[in-house]
């Protein structure tokens, strides 16, 4: 028999309606439908005086770069770790976290998305129906976005951190860049472009997955295989379904059987 006390003990006893993840030493917590922040002992560091949030929003309510987005009277602003307003509430919806001095935000008028700095000033004007987080220096933007998440009239492209349209709005859909490539959709077909907007994998495939570990799942004529970042087939399309590579393995389905494949180097 092994020794030691393995009894589980509450570090923070259950006392909150909802609690978020810790970030920069604090976690959002809700009590009596009011939101505040606690330390790792469960003590209030910032009293619960802000608007409560639905549970799914708690992945966004956290400190980043010393600021946290919270709501008051249904408007969103940012506080510091003393609970003081650094950007007064003037935005709609979710308060997104700061990264490299910028945060995505939604304007009160027009309901459009842009990016703000830590003074609450628009660095990228709110003119887009959707804007992604920056990845590899670029962010996907959409205008004329429909209910399915695709842009109408080929109105999806990429901007840099100054708001310049580096890759024109010409796609129906695009994902963030990963390993130097972004998957794009045009006329119901998929392919990959690089950060210069050059087409690396022709936009002729039924579906493509985001590049992961140097490979992307690609569907052609109902069968899945894997390409590298140059558009070369590494595994010819033969599977009924495939998922992205993680830790050197990818989940695939072939003739109703589920398994994992790897690359032998």
N, C-alpha and C positions, 0 to 999 in steps of 0.2 A: 504494500500500500504506500502510495506517495504521501509525503507530508505537506504541510502548508495549508493555509485557509483559502479555499476557492469559493467561498460564499460571495455572491454578487451583492454589491452595495450601491445604492443610489449616490451618485456624485452630485446631481441636481435632482432632488425629489420632484415627482410630477405635480406641477402646480400651475402650468400655463396651458392656455387653450391651444396655442401653436408655438413652435419654436423653430428657428432657422439654423443654418450652419454657422459655426464660428469663423470669423474672418477678422484679422488684425486684433485678436483678443476678445472680441465681442460678438454676441449673437442676438438677432432680433427675436423678441418674444412678445406674445400677446396675452393680455389679461383684461377681462371685462371689455373685450372688443376694442382695446386700445393697445397701441404698439409702442414698445421701448426697447432698450438693449440691456442685456445682462452680461456679467463676467463669468468666468469658468467655475465660480462657486455658486452661481445662480443669484447673485445679488444685482439689484438694479443699479446700473451706472448711469443710464439715461432713463428717466422716469417714463412710464407708458402714457404719453399724452398725445400721440399721433394716431391718425386713422388706422384702424385695423385693416388687414389685407386678407383676401382669399388665400387658402393654403398653397395653391399653385404659384402664387406670386413670391413665395418666400425664398425661392432660389435666387431672386434678384435683390432682396433686401439684405444687404451686407455692406460692410465698409470696404472701400478700395481707395487707395491713395489718400487715406485720411478722411474721406467723405462717405456718407451713406444717404441714399435717396429715400425720403419718407413723404407721406402725404398729410395734408391738413386741409380740411374742407374740400376734399376731393381734388386738390391741386398738388402737384409734386414739386419738391425742392430738395436741397441737400443740407445736412447738418454735419458738424464736426463731432469729435468724441466727447465734447462737453455738452452736446445737445443744442449747440448754438447754430442758428441759421447762417450758412455761408452762401447759399443761393436760395433766395426766398421762393416759396411755392408759386410757380407760374407755368408749369407744364402739365400735360395730360398723360393719363395711363401709367405705365410702369416707369420707375426711375432706374435706368440702366447704370451699371457700374462704370467708374472711370478707369481708363487704361491709357497710359502715356499722355495724360493730361486732357483727354477728350472723353466725352460720354454721349451716347446716342440719346436723343430726346424727341418728344412729340409736341408740336406747337399747340397752344391753346386755340388759336384761330386757324382754321383750315385742316386741322388734324394731320398735318404732314410731318415727316421725320427729317431730322438733320443731326448735326453734332454741335455740342457746346463745350466751352472751356470751363475752367474752375471758377471763373467769374460769372458764369451763367450767360455769357455772350455767345451768339451763334457764330461758329467758325465755318461751318458748312450750313448754308441756309436751308430751312425746312421746306423743301419743294418736292420731296419724294413720298410715294405711298408706302414704301418700305426701304430700309437701309440696313445692311448687315454690319456685324463687327468687322473691324479691319483685320486682315490676315495677309501677311507678307506684303504689307504696305498699301494694299488696295481693299476696297469695300464694294460689295455688290449693291446696286441701287435699282429700284423699280419705280416706274410710273405707269399709270393705267393698269394697276394690278387687279385681277379678277378674283372671284371667290375661291378658285382652285389654287391661287398662289402664283399663277403665271401672268406675265405682262401681256397686254393686248397691243397689237400693232408693233411688235418687236421693240419693246420699250424697257429693256433691261441691259445694264452695262456696268462699268466699274469706274470709281473715282479714287483719287489719291487723298492724302490727309489735308490738302488745301482745298478740296472740293472740285478739283479739275477733273473733267471726264477724260480719263486716260484711254479707256476702251469704250467706244461709242455705244449708245443705247440701241442695240440691234438684235438682241436675243429675246426669246420668250421667257427664258428662265436661266439663272446662273447660280452656282454655288461659290462659296469662298475658295480662295486659292489654298492648295495643299501640295507641298512638295513641288512647287513651281507651276502647277497646272490647275485650271478650274474647269469643271464640267459645265457645259452650256447646252441649251435646247433651242432649236429653231425648226419650225415646220414639222413638229412632232418627231424630230430626230435629235440624237445626242452625239456630242463629241467633246474634245478638250482643246482649250487654248492656253497659250503661255501669257506671261505678264505684259508682253508687248501687243497682245491681241492676235498673234499669229496662230493659225489653226494647226495644232500638232497631231491631233487625231481627227480625221474628217467627221463632219456632223452628218453621219449617215447611219448611225446605229440605233437600235430599238431602245436601248437604255445603257447607261454607264454609271458605275459607282465612283465615289470619290477616291482619288489616289491614296493608298495606304501601304506603307513599307515598299514603295517603288512599283506597286502593281495596282491595276484597276480592273474590277469585274466589268465585262462588256457583253451585252446581249446582241446576238445577230441571228435573225431568222428563228427566234424562239429558243436558241441555245446559248449558254453562257461559257465564256472563257476568260482569260486574263491577259492584259497588255502591259508593257512597261511604259515608262514616261516618254519614249520615242515613238509610241504607236505600234511597236512590234508585238505580234502575238507570242507570248511566252507559253501559254497553255491554250491550245486551240479550243474553240467553242464546242463543247460536248455535253455540258451539264444542263439539267432542267432548271436549276436555280443555283445562285452563288451569293456569298456574302464577302465583305472585304477581309483582307488579311489582318490578323492581329497576332503578335508574338510568333510570327512565322507560319501560321496556319490559317486556312480559310475554310469555312463551312460550306459544303456543297450538297446538292441533291441530284442523284442519278437513278433514273428508273424507280423512283419511290424510295430509294435507300439514302439515308443521311450519313455523311461522313466528313472527314477533314482531309485536306490536301496540304502539302508543303512543297517547297522548291528545293531540289537537291543541287547544291553548288559544288 
